[in-house]
């Protein structure tokens, strides 16, 4: 892929995610998609803090840092760990760090033992994520908003998190299943009330 394409793709993803925190006078504010989020504002902020604290904890541990490529994604205080690690002991160290963070209610381990993905594969995953988000725009359910679905792609496998109804979750998974490059779709949704 050309360099300009990758830069454009990364910029597109930052716009599509729509929930980047902005610090204003010491207080964090979230993007426009937070208006449609079913999580309370304090939970959205907790999720952002969990991700930052989680990545910081992993980078500070010499058993994990340099021996893995692990991503930390938090949604409604449930943490999804994806990526690769050199051994099961590295994975256990990472899980231990994350499970002891404040406000974390559950940790889902999807880390594989093996070598880190190369830049081309990571770029393909970014592209698949953006296409999955765009595919959800085709869902015509009443009150469905695609910003309520968090999409994480790792080596062609898509993980879906969010507070959605059964019907919304099934529709999102079905729509994304046909995105080129998707190997599998794993639903990690919580039921919206």
C-alpha positions as CSV (number, residue, x, y, z in Angstrom):
1,X,0.0,0.0,0.0
2,X,1.3,3.5,-0.8
3,X,2.4,5.6,2.2
4,X,-0.1,8.4,1.4
5,X,-2.9,5.8,1.4
6,X,-1.9,4.6,4.9
7,X,-1.7,8.1,6.3
8,X,-5.2,8.9,4.9
9,X,-6.5,5.6,6.3
10,X,-5.2,6.4,9.8
11,X,-6.8,9.9,9.6
12,X,-10.1,8.4,8.5
13,X,-10.1,6.0,11.4
14,X,-9.5,8.7,13.9
15,X,-12.5,10.5,12.5
16,X,-14.7,7.4,12.4
17,X,-13.9,6.5,16.0
18,X,-15.3,9.8,17.0
19,X,-14.6,9.4,20.6
20,X,-11.1,10.7,21.1
21,X,-10.8,12.5,24.5
22,X,-10.0,16.2,24.5
23,X,-8.6,17.9,27.7
24,X,-10.2,21.3,28.4
25,X,-9.1,23.1,31.5
26,X,-8.1,19.8,33.2
27,X,-11.4,18.1,32.5
28,X,-11.8,15.5,29.8
29,X,-14.5,15.9,27.2
30,X,-15.5,13.3,24.6
31,X,-16.4,13.5,20.9
32,X,-19.9,13.8,19.4
33,X,-20.5,10.0,19.4
34,X,-20.7,10.2,23.2
35,X,-24.1,11.8,22.8
36,X,-25.4,8.5,21.4
37,X,-23.4,6.3,23.8
38,X,-25.5,4.2,26.1
39,X,-22.8,4.2,28.8
40,X,-22.9,6.9,31.4
41,X,-20.3,9.6,30.9
42,X,-18.3,8.5,33.9
43,X,-18.0,5.0,32.5
44,X,-16.9,6.4,29.1
45,X,-14.1,8.3,31.0
46,X,-13.3,5.2,33.1
47,X,-12.9,3.2,29.9
48,X,-10.4,5.8,28.5
49,X,-8.5,5.8,31.8
50,X,-8.4,2.0,31.9
51,X,-6.9,1.9,28.4
52,X,-4.2,4.5,29.2
53,X,-3.4,3.0,32.6
54,X,-3.3,-0.5,31.1
55,X,-0.9,0.4,28.3
56,X,1.3,2.2,30.8
57,X,1.4,-0.8,33.1
58,X,2.3,-3.1,30.3
59,X,5.0,-0.8,29.0
60,X,6.6,-0.5,32.5
61,X,6.8,-4.3,33.0
62,X,10.1,-5.7,31.5
63,X,8.5,-9.2,31.4
64,X,5.8,-7.8,28.9
65,X,7.5,-4.9,27.2
66,X,9.7,-6.1,24.3
67,X,8.2,-9.6,24.5
68,X,4.7,-8.8,23.2
69,X,2.5,-6.6,21.1
70,X,-0.7,-6.3,23.2
71,X,-3.6,-3.9,22.7
72,X,-5.9,-2.9,25.6
73,X,-9.5,-2.0,24.7
74,X,-12.0,-1.2,27.4
75,X,-15.7,-0.9,27.0
76,X,-18.1,-0.6,29.9
77,X,-15.2,-1.6,32.2
78,X,-14.8,-4.9,30.3
79,X,-11.2,-5.1,29.0
80,X,-10.4,-6.9,25.8
81,X,-6.7,-7.9,25.4
82,X,-5.6,-8.7,21.8
83,X,-2.2,-9.2,20.2
84,X,0.7,-11.5,20.4
85,X,3.1,-12.6,23.2
86,X,6.2,-14.7,23.2
87,X,4.9,-17.1,25.9
88,X,1.9,-17.9,28.1
89,X,3.8,-16.4,31.1
90,X,3.9,-13.0,29.3
91,X,0.2,-13.3,28.7
92,X,-0.4,-14.1,32.4
93,X,1.6,-11.1,33.5
94,X,-0.4,-8.9,31.2
95,X,-3.7,-10.2,32.4
96,X,-2.5,-9.8,36.0
97,X,-1.7,-6.2,35.5
98,X,-4.9,-5.3,33.8
99,X,-7.2,-7.3,36.2
100,X,-5.8,-5.3,39.1
101,X,-6.5,-1.8,37.6
102,X,-9.2,0.3,39.3
103,X,-12.7,-0.1,37.9
104,X,-11.9,-3.1,35.7
105,X,-14.8,-5.6,36.1
106,X,-13.8,-8.3,33.6
107,X,-10.8,-9.2,31.4
108,X,-11.2,-11.0,28.1
109,X,-8.0,-12.6,26.9
110,X,-7.6,-13.0,23.2
111,X,-3.8,-12.8,23.1
112,X,-2.1,-15.4,21.0
113,X,1.3,-17.0,21.6
114,X,3.5,-16.1,18.6
115,X,5.4,-13.5,16.8
116,X,4.1,-9.9,16.4
117,X,2.1,-9.1,13.3
118,X,4.1,-7.3,10.6
119,X,3.3,-3.7,9.5
120,X,1.4,-4.9,6.4
121,X,-0.9,-7.1,8.5
122,X,-1.5,-4.3,11.0
123,X,-2.4,-2.0,8.1
124,X,-4.8,-4.5,6.7
125,X,-6.5,-4.8,10.1
126,X,-6.9,-1.0,10.3
127,X,-8.4,-1.0,6.8
128,X,-10.8,-3.9,7.8
129,X,-11.9,-1.9,10.9
130,X,-12.7,1.1,8.8
131,X,-14.7,-1.0,6.3
132,X,-16.5,-2.7,9.1
133,X,-17.5,0.7,10.6
134,X,-18.7,1.8,7.2
135,X,-20.7,-1.4,6.7
136,X,-22.7,-0.8,9.8
137,X,-24.0,2.4,8.2
138,X,-26.2,0.1,6.1
139,X,-28.1,-1.3,9.1
140,X,-31.7,0.0,9.0
141,X,-32.9,-0.8,12.5
142,X,-34.9,1.8,14.5
143,X,-32.6,3.6,17.0
144,X,-29.5,1.7,15.8
145,X,-26.4,3.9,15.9
146,X,-23.1,2.4,14.7
147,X,-21.1,4.5,17.1
148,X,-22.5,2.3,19.9
149,X,-20.4,-0.6,18.5
150,X,-16.7,-0.8,19.2
151,X,-14.8,-2.6,16.5
152,X,-11.4,-4.2,17.2
153,X,-9.6,-6.1,14.5
154,X,-6.6,-8.4,15.1
155,X,-5.2,-10.6,12.3
156,X,-8.5,-10.5,10.4
157,X,-10.6,-11.4,13.4
158,X,-13.2,-8.8,14.4
159,X,-14.3,-8.3,18.0
160,X,-17.4,-6.4,18.6
161,X,-18.2,-4.7,21.9
162,X,-21.0,-2.4,22.9
163,X,-24.3,-2.0,24.8
164,X,-26.8,-3.2,22.2
165,X,-30.0,-5.2,21.9
166,X,-29.8,-8.8,20.7
167,X,-31.3,-7.6,17.3
168,X,-28.7,-4.8,17.0
169,X,-25.8,-7.1,17.8
170,X,-26.9,-9.8,15.4
171,X,-27.4,-7.2,12.6
172,X,-24.0,-5.7,13.2
173,X,-22.2,-9.1,13.2
174,X,-24.1,-10.2,10.1
175,X,-23.3,-7.0,8.2
176,X,-19.6,-7.1,9.1
177,X,-19.2,-10.8,8.4
178,X,-19.2,-10.0,4.6
179,X,-16.5,-7.3,4.8
180,X,-13.6,-8.5,2.6
181,X,-10.7,-9.8,4.7
182,X,-12.8,-10.7,7.8
183,X,-11.8,-14.2,9.0
184,X,-14.3,-14.3,11.9
185,X,-16.6,-12.1,13.9
186,X,-16.7,-12.5,17.7
187,X,-19.6,-10.8,19.6
188,X,-18.7,-9.6,23.0
189,X,-21.8,-7.4,23.4
190,X,-23.6,-6.6,26.6
191,X,-27.4,-6.3,26.6
192,X,-28.7,-2.8,26.5
193,X,-31.5,-2.1,28.9
